[in-house]
């Protein structure tokens, strides 16, 4: 292997690790937002005694917030 082949291989490995880290961050960020919305929805349901209402609202808000957060993360990583 020549020196340029090693540099290219090293660059490919760095690129693969970078994309793996981005995909992991996207998944964790989305799941965290959904779980956080569901958690606060359950707590509000317990406080106001309105069983499915705030849980559903919290989950929907978590999904929307997670999607928006992932959208911003993806477009920030392209720069």
PyMOL CGO cylinders between C-alpha atoms (Angstrom):
from pymol import cmd
from pymol.cgo import CYLINDER

trace = [
    CYLINDER, 0.00, 0.00, 0.00, 1.27, 3.41, -0.86, 0.3, 1, 1, 1, 1, 1, 1,
    CYLINDER, 1.27, 3.41, -0.86, 0.98, 6.43, 1.37, 0.3, 1, 1, 1, 1, 1, 1,
    CYLINDER, 0.98, 6.43, 1.37, -1.91, 7.90, -0.61, 0.3, 1, 1, 1, 1, 1, 1,
    CYLINDER, -1.91, 7.90, -0.61, -3.87, 4.65, -0.26, 0.3, 1, 1, 1, 1, 1, 1,
    CYLINDER, -3.87, 4.65, -0.26, -3.45, 4.78, 3.51, 0.3, 1, 1, 1, 1, 1, 1,
    CYLINDER, -3.45, 4.78, 3.51, -4.56, 8.41, 3.58, 0.3, 1, 1, 1, 1, 1, 1,
    CYLINDER, -4.56, 8.41, 3.58, -7.64, 7.57, 1.52, 0.3, 1, 1, 1, 1, 1, 1,
    CYLINDER, -7.64, 7.57, 1.52, -8.48, 4.61, 3.75, 0.3, 1, 1, 1, 1, 1, 1,
    CYLINDER, -8.48, 4.61, 3.75, -8.05, 6.75, 6.85, 0.3, 1, 1, 1, 1, 1, 1,
    CYLINDER, -8.05, 6.75, 6.85, -10.28, 9.42, 5.32, 0.3, 1, 1, 1, 1, 1, 1,
    CYLINDER, -10.28, 9.42, 5.32, -12.94, 6.82, 4.50, 0.3, 1, 1, 1, 1, 1, 1,
    CYLINDER, -12.94, 6.82, 4.50, -12.89, 5.53, 8.07, 0.3, 1, 1, 1, 1, 1, 1,
    CYLINDER, -12.89, 5.53, 8.07, -13.20, 9.07, 9.48, 0.3, 1, 1, 1, 1, 1, 1,
    CYLINDER, -13.20, 9.07, 9.48, -16.12, 9.76, 7.15, 0.3, 1, 1, 1, 1, 1, 1,
    CYLINDER, -16.12, 9.76, 7.15, -17.89, 6.55, 8.17, 0.3, 1, 1, 1, 1, 1, 1,
    CYLINDER, -17.89, 6.55, 8.17, -17.46, 7.36, 11.86, 0.3, 1, 1, 1, 1, 1, 1,
    CYLINDER, -17.46, 7.36, 11.86, -18.77, 10.89, 11.28, 0.3, 1, 1, 1, 1, 1, 1,
    CYLINDER, -18.77, 10.89, 11.28, -21.93, 9.59, 9.60, 0.3, 1, 1, 1, 1, 1, 1,
    CYLINDER, -21.93, 9.59, 9.60, -22.43, 6.91, 12.24, 0.3, 1, 1, 1, 1, 1, 1,
    CYLINDER, -22.43, 6.91, 12.24, -22.22, 9.57, 14.96, 0.3, 1, 1, 1, 1, 1, 1,
    CYLINDER, -22.22, 9.57, 14.96, -24.73, 11.75, 13.11, 0.3, 1, 1, 1, 1, 1, 1,
    CYLINDER, -24.73, 11.75, 13.11, -27.21, 8.88, 12.71, 0.3, 1, 1, 1, 1, 1, 1,
    CYLINDER, -27.21, 8.88, 12.71, -26.84, 7.96, 16.39, 0.3, 1, 1, 1, 1, 1, 1,
    CYLINDER, -26.84, 7.96, 16.39, -27.40, 11.56, 17.44, 0.3, 1, 1, 1, 1, 1, 1,
    CYLINDER, -27.40, 11.56, 17.44, -30.50, 11.83, 15.25, 0.3, 1, 1, 1, 1, 1, 1,
    CYLINDER, -30.50, 11.83, 15.25, -32.05, 8.70, 16.76, 0.3, 1, 1, 1, 1, 1, 1,
    CYLINDER, -32.05, 8.70, 16.76, -31.28, 9.61, 20.34, 0.3, 1, 1, 1, 1, 1, 1,
    CYLINDER, -31.28, 9.61, 20.34, -32.48, 13.18, 19.94, 0.3, 1, 1, 1, 1, 1, 1,
    CYLINDER, -32.48, 13.18, 19.94, -35.81, 12.12, 18.41, 0.3, 1, 1, 1, 1, 1, 1,
    CYLINDER, -35.81, 12.12, 18.41, -36.45, 9.42, 21.03, 0.3, 1, 1, 1, 1, 1, 1,
    CYLINDER, -36.45, 9.42, 21.03, -35.56, 11.81, 23.86, 0.3, 1, 1, 1, 1, 1, 1,
    CYLINDER, -35.56, 11.81, 23.86, -38.03, 14.44, 22.61, 0.3, 1, 1, 1, 1, 1, 1,
    CYLINDER, -38.03, 14.44, 22.61, -40.86, 11.91, 22.30, 0.3, 1, 1, 1, 1, 1, 1,
    CYLINDER, -40.86, 11.91, 22.30, -40.19, 10.40, 25.74, 0.3, 1, 1, 1, 1, 1, 1,
    CYLINDER, -40.19, 10.40, 25.74, -39.95, 13.83, 27.34, 0.3, 1, 1, 1, 1, 1, 1,
    CYLINDER, -39.95, 13.83, 27.34, -43.27, 14.92, 25.81, 0.3, 1, 1, 1, 1, 1, 1,
    CYLINDER, -43.27, 14.92, 25.81, -44.94, 11.68, 26.92, 0.3, 1, 1, 1, 1, 1, 1,
    CYLINDER, -44.94, 11.68, 26.92, -43.52, 11.99, 30.44, 0.3, 1, 1, 1, 1, 1, 1,
    CYLINDER, -43.52, 11.99, 30.44, -44.80, 15.52, 30.93, 0.3, 1, 1, 1, 1, 1, 1,
    CYLINDER, -44.80, 15.52, 30.93, -48.14, 14.53, 29.40, 0.3, 1, 1, 1, 1, 1, 1,
    CYLINDER, -48.14, 14.53, 29.40, -48.50, 11.71, 31.91, 0.3, 1, 1, 1, 1, 1, 1,
    CYLINDER, -48.50, 11.71, 31.91, -47.59, 14.02, 34.78, 0.3, 1, 1, 1, 1, 1, 1,
    CYLINDER, -47.59, 14.02, 34.78, -50.16, 16.60, 33.66, 0.3, 1, 1, 1, 1, 1, 1,
    CYLINDER, -50.16, 16.60, 33.66, -52.78, 13.86, 33.30, 0.3, 1, 1, 1, 1, 1, 1,
    CYLINDER, -52.78, 13.86, 33.30, -52.09, 12.76, 36.86, 0.3, 1, 1, 1, 1, 1, 1,
    CYLINDER, -52.09, 12.76, 36.86, -52.29, 16.33, 38.15, 0.3, 1, 1, 1, 1, 1, 1,
    CYLINDER, -52.29, 16.33, 38.15, -55.51, 17.29, 36.31, 0.3, 1, 1, 1, 1, 1, 1,
    CYLINDER, -55.51, 17.29, 36.31, -57.01, 13.75, 36.29, 0.3, 1, 1, 1, 1, 1, 1,
    CYLINDER, -57.01, 13.75, 36.29, -57.59, 13.80, 32.51, 0.3, 1, 1, 1, 1, 1, 1,
    CYLINDER, -57.59, 13.80, 32.51, -56.17, 10.42, 31.60, 0.3, 1, 1, 1, 1, 1, 1,
    CYLINDER, -56.17, 10.42, 31.60, -55.54, 10.30, 27.83, 0.3, 1, 1, 1, 1, 1, 1,
    CYLINDER, -55.54, 10.30, 27.83, -55.74, 13.99, 26.93, 0.3, 1, 1, 1, 1, 1, 1,
    CYLINDER, -55.74, 13.99, 26.93, -52.38, 15.43, 27.97, 0.3, 1, 1, 1, 1, 1, 1,
    CYLINDER, -52.38, 15.43, 27.97, -50.57, 12.15, 27.25, 0.3, 1, 1, 1, 1, 1, 1,
    CYLINDER, -50.57, 12.15, 27.25, -51.61, 12.34, 23.62, 0.3, 1, 1, 1, 1, 1, 1,
    CYLINDER, -51.61, 12.34, 23.62, -50.89, 16.05, 23.41, 0.3, 1, 1, 1, 1, 1, 1,
    CYLINDER, -50.89, 16.05, 23.41, -47.45, 15.47, 24.98, 0.3, 1, 1, 1, 1, 1, 1,
    CYLINDER, -47.45, 15.47, 24.98, -46.63, 12.66, 22.56, 0.3, 1, 1, 1, 1, 1, 1,
    CYLINDER, -46.63, 12.66, 22.56, -47.74, 14.70, 19.55, 0.3, 1, 1, 1, 1, 1, 1,
    CYLINDER, -47.74, 14.70, 19.55, -45.73, 17.69, 20.75, 0.3, 1, 1, 1, 1, 1, 1,
    CYLINDER, -45.73, 17.69, 20.75, -42.73, 15.42, 21.33, 0.3, 1, 1, 1, 1, 1, 1,
    CYLINDER, -42.73, 15.42, 21.33, -42.97, 13.98, 17.82, 0.3, 1, 1, 1, 1, 1, 1,
    CYLINDER, -42.97, 13.98, 17.82, -43.27, 17.43, 16.27, 0.3, 1, 1, 1, 1, 1, 1,
    CYLINDER, -43.27, 17.43, 16.27, -40.43, 18.79, 18.42, 0.3, 1, 1, 1, 1, 1, 1,
    CYLINDER, -40.43, 18.79, 18.42, -38.26, 15.78, 17.65, 0.3, 1, 1, 1, 1, 1, 1,
    CYLINDER, -38.26, 15.78, 17.65, -38.87, 16.07, 13.91, 0.3, 1, 1, 1, 1, 1, 1,
    CYLINDER, -38.87, 16.07, 13.91, -38.03, 19.77, 13.97, 0.3, 1, 1, 1, 1, 1, 1,
    CYLINDER, -38.03, 19.77, 13.97, -34.91, 19.13, 16.02, 0.3, 1, 1, 1, 1, 1, 1,
    CYLINDER, -34.91, 19.13, 16.02, -33.75, 16.39, 13.64, 0.3, 1, 1, 1, 1, 1, 1,
    CYLINDER, -33.75, 16.39, 13.64, -34.45, 18.66, 10.66, 0.3, 1, 1, 1, 1, 1, 1,
    CYLINDER, -34.45, 18.66, 10.66, -32.27, 21.39, 12.15, 0.3, 1, 1, 1, 1, 1, 1,
    CYLINDER, -32.27, 21.39, 12.15, -29.53, 18.89, 13.00, 0.3, 1, 1, 1, 1, 1, 1,
    CYLINDER, -29.53, 18.89, 13.00, -29.41, 17.46, 9.49, 0.3, 1, 1, 1, 1, 1, 1,
    CYLINDER, -29.41, 17.46, 9.49, -29.21, 20.84, 7.78, 0.3, 1, 1, 1, 1, 1, 1,
    CYLINDER, -29.21, 20.84, 7.78, -26.63, 22.10, 10.29, 0.3, 1, 1, 1, 1, 1, 1,
    CYLINDER, -26.63, 22.10, 10.29, -24.42, 19.09, 9.55, 0.3, 1, 1, 1, 1, 1, 1,
    CYLINDER, -24.42, 19.09, 9.55, -24.44, 19.82, 5.80, 0.3, 1, 1, 1, 1, 1, 1,
    CYLINDER, -24.44, 19.82, 5.80, -22.58, 23.10, 6.29, 0.3, 1, 1, 1, 1, 1, 1,
]
cmd.load_cgo(trace, "trace")
